[in-house]
Amino acid sequence: MKKYNRMRLAPKLAVTGLFALLFVLAGMAGCSKNSDSKDNNNPAKYDKSSLGSYSGVLVGSSGYITIDLKPAGASATIVFDDITYQLSSSVAIPAGTNVSGYTLQKDGVKIVMNVNADGSVPQVAVTIPGHDVTAVIFKVTSAVAVENYTGTFSGTDAASPEYNNSGTLNFTISGNNVTLLSKCISGNCDDHTTVTMTGKVTRSGENFVINFNDCNSGNTICTLSFIKNAAGYKAVVPIDAGVQLAVTVKKVP
C-alpha cells in the first residue's frame, strides 16, 4: 500500500493540523400602551448600541449561546452538550457606554462579556465546570441576522486507519462573515486545543461555501462547500487517494 512517509493524518487532518496545517427578532412599535415593551424587542433600537442581542457558538464540548443586554440588566441562555443554562443579572447597563467585564453567573456557570459602546467587537468568555470553553459571538441587528451551526468533523485515511481522527466543528455567520471553531477530540490528534478561523460565506440557494481568510492553497483547506440534506448540511473535502475530511453540521437557534 502507498505510504505517506509517516506523515500521519494528523498533519493532514487533525484539527490543530487540520486547519492550521491543511487548512431576529423583529418587533414593531404600535400605538398601544404596550408599544414601549414592543420597541425594546426591536433590534433596530440598539443597532448602534452596546445594548441588544448577541448570539454565537461554543466549543469545549459543543453548544451555542444567546445574550440580551438591556438597560435594566442582562439575560443569557447557553445550550451546551444538550443541557440548557439560564443566567441573568440585574446590574444596570447605561445606554451608549462600553460594556467591560459584565458578568452573569449561576451554579458555577459564568459569562463575562465585553463590547464597545456602538456594539462593535463583542467578546465573551464562558466558564462551564469540567470544560475548557471557547466562545465566539456576533451582534444581532435589524439588518444582519446571526446564524449558528454546530457539528462534527472526521478525518479518514483508508490505507492507514490508525491516523483517523474526529472532533467538534461549530461556526457562526453574521451577514457573509463567519468565525469557525474546531477541536480534535478523538483518534490521531496533534493536540486538543481549539482552532479559530475566519472567512466569508457565499450562498447558492440552500447551499453555501465558506472561503477562509489568509489561505495558502498549497498547504491549507481553503474552502468548505456545504450541501443541504435531511439531517442538516455536509461538506466533504478529498485530500489524497483514500484520504478525506468530512464535516456535518446543523443549524441551531
Order of alpha helices (4+ residues) and beta strands (2+ residues): alpha-alpha-beta-beta-beta-beta-beta-beta-beta-beta-beta-beta-beta-beta-beta-beta-beta-beta
